[in-house]
Amino acid sequence: MAIRQGKDYLERIANDGREVWCDGVRVADVTTDPRFSGGARTMAELYDLQHDPKLTPILTEKAVEGDGIFGLSHKQPRTTEDLVKRRKMVKVWNDHTCGMFGRSPDFMNVMIAAYAAAYEAFDSGESKLGKNVLAFHRMIRDQDLSSTHALVSPQIDRTKGIDLQEKDIAARIISENDRGFVINGARMLATLAAIADEIVVMPAPSYPLSDSEEAKAHAFGFAIPVATKGLRLIARPTTGHLNSGSNMDFPLASRLDDSDCMVVFDHVEVPWERAFIYRDVDVYNGVQRTTQVSVQTSHQFATKDLAKAEFMRDLATFLAHSTNVDQFLHIQNGLAELINCVEFVYSCIVTAEKECQPGPGGTVIPRREPLQAVKFMFPPQFRRACEIIQIIGAGGLFANPSYAMFDSDLKGDIEKYFQSANLESRERIRLFRLAVDAAVSSFSGRQQLYERFFAGDPIRASANYAKTFDKNYSIERITSLLDRWESEEKN
């Protein structure tokens, strides 16, 4: 039981035979292919941070049994203090990636720990698979592995459930044997899959199955290595710019593109010991609720949002200072919005921790409502942050050459004409290139789309949240108020 080093992670995923396709070709080695190597190196950096003597006490914890240590994102919190410790760990990793590496391993570690704390929720009259969830959590923790997930069926006909689709595309169980069951079809959207160790396939909370015999073939949950035979990953094109003059031209995209993949299961055999749900519609439809997993993961991604909000605030502040536009009233108002966004997210996180409630298996769960506020309100706030940076940088975001121009015959012109009031040309160009990547580039566009949809369909989710809100108190309060005023009026 030990935290692993970055080199161990890279060696493992480079030589395991995973099948990743991108831009019409199979990727030979994701650790060296320029479309994936930046993300893989960033993952390695995160693992190496655990070995930094200054950070080890923040990022890790001694195991209860034995002499080993494990990453704190695997922790099953039992007190407010545990939630704070886990949040501080998550914050270090997400500060390292500016909050822009959304599927860093801590996200899935928190999810799997939450499932394991409530492992009995996977047991029913149909199956007794909770022990497998518990064993998987321990394996991931003890070997310090990285995971991704695939929760949603491909977009075919969104007016019909997956058991009613005319085209046989969605992943489903097609057979079973003594070793396990066989899956065929596709799932999306597996962010990080190309460079992860394991893939977890579980239900999406927004898409329950119908109570039909056909639906049982889609009622499954399991975890298998990314390198499993018959599992293919079809990755989108990278947001990185492979023909750029310098990685400093797109400093975020070159390091933090964690990829997104369609997962194709071509008669993939899932061993019984890796199965979490098997043909059990009731468990499939209820497991997100009974495990409270979404509240625990909300605590993680709200912390990611905090790191991201702080990065955008700091970038905008420095950008405005570089040309003295921070002296203008409308820029000051924009900066104030970014400052307030940080304080909003932080306040919600702290409130959720302080007002935590009992959870499954002796754990505590953060209070759901403040984290829901972050879930629904941060995506538009992030898009607004991009807009504010665009306003601050204005035409300077376009009139900004490649960092490689400092090595050209025009170095003298670059040094003279690309200065600003408070920065020399080299510092100004690298700052503005960062601003372009954060707020204008294809990387930024993907980040904005990611924030909008990564927690599910925001329209469906917010409507369901409003529908399940306890309205009785509100109705009774307003009725009582009106009754009191009417009584006073009569008297």
C-alpha positions as CSV (number, residue, x, y, z in Angstrom):
1,M,0.0,0.0,0.0
2,A,1.9,3.1,-1.2
3,I,1.5,6.2,-3.3
4,R,3.1,5.7,-6.7
5,Q,5.5,8.0,-8.5
6,G,4.8,9.7,-11.9
7,K,7.3,7.5,-13.7
8,D,5.5,4.3,-12.5
9,Y,2.2,5.7,-13.8
10,L,3.7,6.6,-17.2
11,E,5.4,3.2,-17.6
12,R,2.2,1.4,-16.8
13,I,0.0,3.1,-19.4
14,A,2.7,3.2,-22.1
15,N,3.0,-0.6,-22.3
16,D,-0.4,-2.1,-21.5
17,G,-1.7,-2.5,-25.0
18,R,-4.7,-0.1,-24.7
19,E,-6.5,0.6,-28.0
20,V,-6.9,4.4,-28.5
21,W,-7.9,5.9,-31.8
22,C,-7.6,9.6,-32.8
23,D,-7.6,11.5,-36.1
24,G,-8.0,8.3,-38.1
25,V,-5.1,6.3,-36.7
26,R,-4.4,4.1,-33.7
27,V,-2.2,5.8,-31.1
28,A,0.9,3.7,-30.5
29,D,1.9,5.2,-27.1
30,V,-0.2,7.8,-25.3
31,T,2.7,8.9,-23.2
32,T,4.7,10.1,-26.3
33,D,2.0,11.0,-28.8
34,P,1.7,14.8,-28.8
35,R,-2.1,14.7,-28.6
36,F,-2.0,12.9,-25.2
37,S,1.5,13.3,-23.8
38,G,0.8,16.7,-22.2
39,G,-2.0,15.3,-20.2
40,A,-0.1,12.2,-19.3
41,R,2.8,14.3,-18.0
42,T,0.5,16.4,-16.0
43,M,-0.9,13.2,-14.4
44,A,2.6,12.2,-13.6
45,E,3.3,15.5,-12.0
46,L,0.2,15.1,-9.7
47,Y,1.5,11.7,-8.5
48,D,4.9,13.2,-7.9
49,L,3.5,16.0,-5.8
50,Q,2.5,13.3,-3.2
51,H,6.3,12.7,-2.7
52,D,7.1,16.4,-2.1
53,P,8.1,16.5,1.6
54,K,6.2,19.8,2.0
55,L,3.0,18.4,0.4
56,T,3.0,14.8,1.6
57,P,1.3,15.7,4.9
58,I,-1.5,17.5,3.0
59,L,-1.9,15.0,0.1
60,T,-1.6,11.7,1.9
61,E,-2.5,9.9,5.1
62,K,-1.1,6.8,6.9
63,A,-3.2,3.7,6.5
64,V,-5.0,2.4,9.5
65,E,-3.5,-1.0,8.9
66,G,0.2,-1.6,8.0
67,D,2.9,1.0,7.4
68,G,1.6,2.3,4.0
69,I,0.2,5.6,3.1
70,F,-2.6,6.5,0.6
71,G,-3.8,9.6,-1.2
72,L,-6.4,11.6,0.8
73,S,-8.8,11.7,-2.1
74,H,-9.5,8.0,-1.3
75,K,-10.6,8.9,2.3
76,Q,-14.1,8.1,3.5
77,P,-14.8,11.2,5.7
78,R,-16.3,10.6,9.1
79,T,-16.1,14.2,10.5
80,T,-16.1,17.8,9.3
81,E,-12.3,17.8,9.9
82,D,-12.0,14.8,7.5
83,L,-13.9,16.8,4.8
84,V,-11.6,19.8,5.3
85,K,-8.5,17.6,5.0
86,R,-9.8,16.0,1.8
87,R,-10.7,19.4,0.4
88,K,-7.2,20.8,1.1
89,M,-5.8,17.8,-0.8
90,V,-8.0,18.3,-3.8
91,K,-7.2,22.0,-3.8
92,V,-3.5,21.4,-4.1
93,W,-3.9,19.2,-7.1
94,N,-6.4,21.6,-8.7
95,D,-4.2,24.6,-8.0
96,H,-1.4,22.8,-9.8
97,T,-3.7,22.5,-12.9
98,C,-5.4,25.9,-12.6
99,G,-8.7,23.9,-12.1
100,M,-8.6,23.1,-15.8
101,F,-7.9,19.3,-15.6
102,G,-11.4,18.3,-14.6
103,R,-10.9,14.6,-14.5
104,S,-7.8,14.5,-12.3
105,P,-7.8,11.2,-10.4
106,D,-9.2,12.8,-7.2
107,F,-12.6,13.1,-8.8
108,M,-13.1,9.3,-9.3
109,N,-11.3,8.5,-6.1
110,V,-13.9,10.4,-4.2
111,M,-16.7,8.7,-6.2
112,I,-15.4,5.2,-5.7
113,A,-14.9,5.8,-1.9
114,A,-18.5,7.0,-1.7
115,Y,-19.7,3.9,-3.5
116,A,-17.6,1.7,-1.2
117,A,-18.9,3.4,2.0
118,A,-22.4,2.4,0.8
119,Y,-21.5,-0.9,-0.7
120,E,-24.6,-2.6,0.8
121,A,-26.7,-0.5,-1.6
122,F,-25.4,-2.8,-4.4
123,D,-27.0,-5.9,-2.8
124,S,-30.5,-6.9,-3.5
125,G,-32.6,-10.0,-4.0
126,E,-31.3,-10.1,-7.6
127,S,-27.5,-10.0,-6.7
128,K,-25.0,-9.6,-4.0
129,L,-22.2,-7.5,-5.6
130,G,-21.5,-5.0,-2.9
131,K,-18.4,-6.8,-1.8
132,N,-16.9,-6.2,-5.3
133,V,-17.4,-2.5,-4.9
134,L,-15.6,-2.6,-1.6
135,A,-12.7,-4.6,-3.1
136,F,-12.3,-2.3,-6.0
137,H,-12.1,0.7,-3.7
138,R,-9.3,-0.9,-1.8
139,M,-7.4,-1.9,-4.9
140,I,-7.6,1.6,-6.4
141,R,-6.5,3.1,-3.0
142,D,-3.7,0.6,-2.3
143,Q,-2.3,0.7,-5.8
144,D,-2.9,4.5,-6.3
145,L,-4.5,3.9,-9.7
146,S,-6.3,6.4,-11.8
147,S,-9.9,6.0,-13.1
148,T,-12.4,7.5,-15.5
149,H,-16.1,6.8,-16.0
150,A,-18.6,6.3,-18.7
151,L,-22.2,6.9,-17.5
152,V,-24.2,7.9,-20.6
153,S,-25.4,6.1,-23.7
154,P,-24.6,7.7,-27.1
155,Q,-27.0,10.4,-28.4
156,I,-29.2,8.5,-30.8
157,D,-32.9,9.4,-30.4
158,R,-33.2,11.5,-27.2
159,T,-37.0,11.1,-27.1
160,K,-36.7,7.4,-26.3
161,G,-35.2,5.3,-23.5
162,I,-32.2,3.2,-24.4
163,D,-34.3,0.0,-24.2
164,L,-36.6,1.5,-26.9
165,Q,-34.0,2.6,-29.4
166,E,-34.4,1.3,-32.9
167,K,-30.6,1.3,-33.5
168,D,-28.6,-1.2,-31.5
169,I,-25.8,1.1,-30.4
170,A,-26.0,1.6,-26.6
171,A,-23.9,-0.8,-24.5
172,R,-25.8,-3.8,-23.3
173,I,-25.4,-7.3,-21.8
174,I,-25.5,-9.9,-24.6
175,S,-24.5,-13.0,-22.7
176,E,-22.9,-14.5,-19.6
177,N,-20.7,-17.4,-18.7
178,D,-18.8,-18.9,-15.7
179,R,-16.2,-16.1,-15.9
180,G,-18.5,-13.1,-16.2
181,F,-20.8,-11.3,-18.6
182,V,-20.3,-9.9,-22.0
183,I,-20.9,-6.2,-23.0
184,N,-21.4,-5.0,-26.5
185,G,-22.1,-1.4,-27.7
186,A,-20.9,2.0,-26.8
187,R,-20.9,4.5,-23.9
188,M,-19.8,8.1,-23.6
189,L,-18.3,10.4,-22.4
190,A,-15.1,9.1,-20.9
191,T,-12.9,12.1,-20.1
192,L,-9.3,11.1,-19.2
193,A,-9.9,7.5,-20.6
194,A,-7.0,7.6,-23.0
195,I,-4.5,8.1,-20.1
196,A,-6.3,6.4,-17.2
197,D,-5.7,3.0,-15.7
198,E,-9.3,1.9,-15.1
199,I,-12.7,2.7,-16.5
200,V,-15.8,2.6,-14.3
201,V,-19.1,2.1,-16.1
202,M,-22.1,3.1,-13.9
203,P,-25.6,4.6,-14.2
204,A,-26.3,8.2,-15.1
205,P,-28.6,9.7,-12.5
206,S,-30.7,11.6,-15.1
207,Y,-31.5,8.6,-17.3
208,P,-33.4,5.9,-15.3
209,L,-34.3,2.6,-17.0
210,S,-37.9,1.5,-17.5
211,D,-39.4,-1.5,-15.7
212,S,-39.2,-3.8,-18.6
213,E,-37.5,-7.1,-19.5
214,E,-35.6,-5.3,-22.3
215,A,-34.2,-2.8,-19.9
216,K,-32.4,-5.4,-17.8
217,A,-29.8,-5.8,-20.5
218,H,-28.8,-2.2,-19.9
219,A,-28.8,-2.5,-16.1
220,F,-25.2,-3.0,-15.3
221,G,-22.3,-1.5,-13.4
222,F,-18.6,-2.6,-13.4
223,A,-15.0,-1.5,-13.6
224,I,-12.3,-2.9,-15.9
225,P,-8.8,-1.9,-17.0
226,V,-8.7,0.5,-19.9
227,A,-6.4,-2.1,-21.6
228,T,-9.1,-4.8,-21.6
229,K,-9.3,-6.8,-24.8
230,G,-12.2,-5.6,-27.0
231,L,-12.4,-2.1,-25.4
232,R,-11.7,0.6,-27.9
233,L,-11.5,4.4,-27.2
234,I,-12.3,6.8,-30.0
235,A,-10.9,10.2,-28.9
236,R,-11.9,13.6,-30.1
237,P,-9.2,15.7,-31.8
238,T,-7.0,17.5,-29.3
239,T,-7.6,21.1,-28.3
240,G,-3.8,21.5,-28.4
241,H,-2.2,23.2,-31.4
242,L,0.3,20.7,-32.7
243,N,1.8,23.1,-35.2
244,S,2.4,26.0,-32.8
245,G,5.8,27.6,-32.6
246,S,6.0,27.1,-28.9
247,N,4.1,25.4,-26.1
248,M,4.0,28.8,-24.5
249,D,1.6,29.9,-27.2
250,F,-1.1,27.6,-25.8
251,P,0.3,26.8,-22.3
252,L,-3.0,25.3,-21.0
253,A,-3.9,23.2,-24.0
254,S,-0.4,21.7,-24.3
255,R,-0.5,20.5,-20.7
256,L,-4.1,20.1,-19.6
257,D,-6.1,18.5,-22.4
258,D,-7.5,15.4,-20.6
259,S,-9.2,14.2,-23.7
260,D,-12.8,12.9,-24.1
261,C,-13.6,9.5,-25.6
262,M,-16.4,7.4,-26.9
263,V,-16.0,3.9,-25.4
264,V,-16.7,0.9,-27.7
265,F,-17.2,-2.5,-26.1
266,D,-16.6,-5.1,-28.7
267,H,-17.8,-8.3,-26.9
268,V,-15.9,-7.3,-23.8
269,E,-16.0,-9.8,-21.0
270,V,-16.5,-8.4,-17.5
271,P,-15.2,-10.8,-14.8
272,W,-17.8,-11.4,-12.1
273,E,-15.4,-10.1,-9.4
274,R,-15.5,-6.7,-11.3
275,A,-19.3,-6.6,-11.5
276,F,-21.2,-4.1,-9.4
277,I,-24.7,-4.3,-10.9
278,Y,-26.0,-7.1,-13.1
279,R,-29.5,-7.0,-14.7
280,D,-30.9,-5.3,-11.6
281,V,-33.0,-2.3,-12.7
282,D,-34.0,-1.3,-9.1
283,V,-30.3,-1.0,-8.0
284,Y,-29.3,0.6,-11.3
285,N,-32.0,3.3,-10.9
286,G,-31.5,3.9,-7.2
287,V,-27.8,3.6,-6.6
288,Q,-26.9,7.3,-7.1
289,R,-29.5,8.2,-4.5
290,T,-28.9,5.4,-2.0
291,T,-25.1,5.9,-2.0
292,Q,-25.2,9.8,-1.9
293,V,-22.3,9.7,-4.3
294,S,-23.2,12.9,-6.1
295,V,-23.0,14.9,-2.9
296,Q,-19.4,13.6,-2.2
297,T,-18.3,14.3,-5.8
298,S,-19.9,17.7,-5.6
299,H,-17.6,18.5,-2.8
300,Q,-14.7,17.6,-5.0
301,F,-15.7,19.5,-8.1
302,A,-16.7,22.6,-6.1
303,T,-13.1,22.6,-4.8
304,K,-12.0,22.3,-8.5
305,D,-14.3,25.2,-9.3
306,L,-12.7,27.2,-6.5
307,A,-9.2,26.7,-7.9
308,K,-10.5,27.6,-11.4
309,A,-12.3,30.7,-10.1
310,E,-9.1,31.9,-8.3
311,F,-7.0,31.3,-11.4
312,M,-9.4,33.3,-13.7
313,R,-9.5,36.1,-11.1
314,D,-5.7,36.2,-10.8
315,L,-5.2,36.1,-14.6
316,A,-7.7,38.9,-15.2
317,T,-6.1,41.0,-12.5
318,F,-2.6,40.7,-13.9
319,L,-3.9,41.2,-17.4
320,A,-5.6,44.4,-16.5
321,H,-2.6,45.6,-14.6
322,S,-0.3,45.0,-17.5
323,T,-1.8,47.8,-19.6
324,N,-3.3,49.9,-16.8
325,V,-6.9,49.3,-17.9
326,D,-7.6,48.4,-14.2
327,Q,-8.0,52.2,-13.8
328,F,-11.2,52.1,-15.8
329,L,-14.6,51.8,-14.0
330,H,-16.0,49.0,-16.2
331,I,-12.9,46.9,-15.8
332,Q,-13.0,47.4,-12.1
333,N,-16.6,46.1,-12.1
334,G,-15.5,43.1,-14.1
335,L,-12.7,42.3,-11.7
336,A,-15.2,42.6,-8.8
337,E,-17.4,40.0,-10.3
338,L,-14.5,37.6,-10.4
339,I,-13.5,38.3,-6.8
340,N,-17.1,37.7,-5.7
341,C,-17.3,34.5,-7.6
342,V,-14.3,33.1,-5.6
343,E,-15.9,34.1,-2.3
344,F,-19.3,32.6,-3.4
345,V,-17.7,29.2,-4.2
346,Y,-15.5,29.2,-1.1
347,S,-18.4,30.1,1.2
348,C,-20.6,27.3,-0.2
349,I,-17.9,24.7,0.3
350,V,-17.2,25.8,3.9
351,T,-20.9,25.8,4.7
352,A,-21.4,22.4,3.2
353,E,-18.5,21.0,5.4
354,K,-19.7,22.7,8.6
355,E,-23.2,21.5,8.2
356,C,-22.4,17.9,7.1
357,Q,-24.8,15.2,7.9
358,P,-24.6,11.4,8.7
359,G,-24.0,9.3,5.6
360,P,-23.7,5.6,4.7
361,G,-21.3,3.3,6.5
362,G,-20.5,5.8,9.3
363,T,-19.3,8.5,7.0
364,V,-20.5,12.1,6.8
365,I,-21.7,13.8,3.7
366,P,-21.4,17.6,3.1
367,R,-24.7,19.5,3.1
368,R,-26.1,19.1,-0.4
369,E,-27.8,22.5,-0.9
370,P,-24.7,24.8,-0.9
371,L,-22.9,22.4,-3.3
372,Q,-26.0,22.4,-5.6
373,A,-25.7,26.2,-5.7
374,V,-22.2,25.9,-7.0
375,K,-23.2,23.2,-9.4
376,F,-25.8,25.4,-11.1
377,M,-24.2,28.8,-10.7
378,F,-20.6,28.2,-11.5
379,P,-20.9,27.3,-15.2
380,P,-22.4,30.7,-16.2
381,Q,-19.9,32.4,-13.9
382,F,-17.0,30.7,-15.6
383,R,-18.4,31.7,-19.1
384,R,-18.7,35.2,-17.7
385,A,-15.0,35.1,-16.5
386,C,-14.0,34.2,-20.0
387,E,-15.9,37.2,-21.3
388,I,-14.4,39.6,-18.8
389,I,-10.9,38.4,-19.8
390,Q,-11.8,39.0,-23.4
391,I,-13.0,42.6,-22.6
392,I,-9.8,43.3,-20.6
393,G,-7.4,42.0,-23.3
394,A,-9.5,43.3,-26.2
395,G,-7.5,43.5,-29.5
396,G,-4.3,42.7,-27.7
397,L,-5.4,39.1,-27.5
398,F,-5.3,38.9,-31.3
399,A,-2.3,41.2,-31.9
400,N,0.0,38.9,-30.0
401,P,2.6,36.8,-31.8
402,S,4.0,33.4,-31.1
403,Y,6.4,33.1,-28.3
404,A,8.8,31.6,-30.8
405,M,9.3,35.0,-32.4
406,F,11.9,35.8,-29.8
407,D,14.1,33.3,-31.7
408,S,13.5,34.9,-35.1
409,D,15.2,37.6,-37.1
410,L,12.5,40.0,-35.9
411,K,13.4,39.7,-32.2
412,G,14.3,43.4,-32.1
413,D,10.8,44.3,-33.4
414,I,9.1,41.9,-31.0
415,E,11.0,43.3,-28.0
416,K,10.2,46.9,-29.0
417,Y,6.6,46.8,-30.2
418,F,5.0,44.3,-27.8
419,Q,5.8,45.9,-24.5
420,S,3.1,47.3,-22.3
421,A,2.9,49.9,-19.5
422,N,4.1,47.5,-16.8
423,L,5.7,44.5,-18.7
424,E,8.6,43.9,-21.0
425,S,7.6,42.2,-24.3
426,R,8.6,38.7,-23.2
427,E,6.4,38.8,-20.1
428,R,3.6,40.5,-21.9
429,I,3.4,38.0,-24.8
430,R,3.4,35.0,-22.5
431,L,0.7,36.6,-20.3
432,F,-1.5,37.4,-23.3
433,R,-0.9,33.9,-24.8
434,L,-2.1,32.4,-21.5
435,A,-5.2,34.7,-21.5
436,V,-6.0,33.6,-25.1
437,D,-5.8,29.9,-24.1
438,A,-7.9,30.5,-21.0
439,A,-10.7,32.6,-22.6
440,V,-10.6,32.4,-26.4
441,S,-9.0,29.3,-27.7
442,S,-10.6,25.9,-28.6
443,F,-9.3,24.7,-25.2
444,S,-11.4,27.4,-23.5
445,G,-14.4,26.5,-25.6
446,R,-14.1,22.9,-24.5
447,Q,-13.8,24.1,-20.9
448,Q,-17.0,26.1,-21.2
449,L,-18.9,23.2,-22.6
450,Y,-17.4,20.9,-20.0
451,E,-18.6,23.1,-17.2
452,R,-22.0,23.3,-18.7
453,F,-22.6,19.6,-19.0
454,F,-20.1,17.6,-17.0
455,A,-22.6,17.2,-14.0
456,G,-25.4,16.2,-16.4
457,D,-28.0,18.0,-18.4
458,P,-28.3,21.3,-16.4
459,I,-31.9,21.9,-17.6
460,R,-33.1,18.4,-16.5
461,A,-31.1,18.6,-13.3
462,S,-32.3,22.0,-12.2
463,A,-35.9,21.2,-13.0
464,N,-35.7,18.0,-11.0
465,Y,-34.1,19.9,-8.1
466,A,-36.9,22.4,-8.1
467,K,-39.5,19.6,-8.4
468,T,-38.1,17.8,-5.4
469,F,-37.7,20.9,-3.3
470,D,-39.9,20.8,-0.1
471,K,-42.5,23.4,-1.0
472,N,-44.6,22.9,2.2
473,Y,-42.5,25.2,4.3
474,S,-42.6,28.0,1.7
475,I,-46.4,27.7,1.3
476,E,-47.0,27.5,5.1
477,R,-44.7,30.5,5.7
478,I,-46.4,32.8,3.2
479,T,-49.9,31.7,4.2
480,S,-49.1,32.4,7.9
481,L,-47.7,35.8,7.0
482,L,-50.8,36.7,5.0
483,D,-53.1,35.4,7.7
484,R,-51.3,37.5,10.3
485,W,-51.5,40.6,8.2
486,E,-55.2,40.0,7.4
487,S,-55.9,39.5,11.1
488,E,-54.2,42.7,12.0
489,E,-56.2,44.5,9.3
490,K,-59.5,43.2,10.7
491,N,-58.5,44.3,14.2
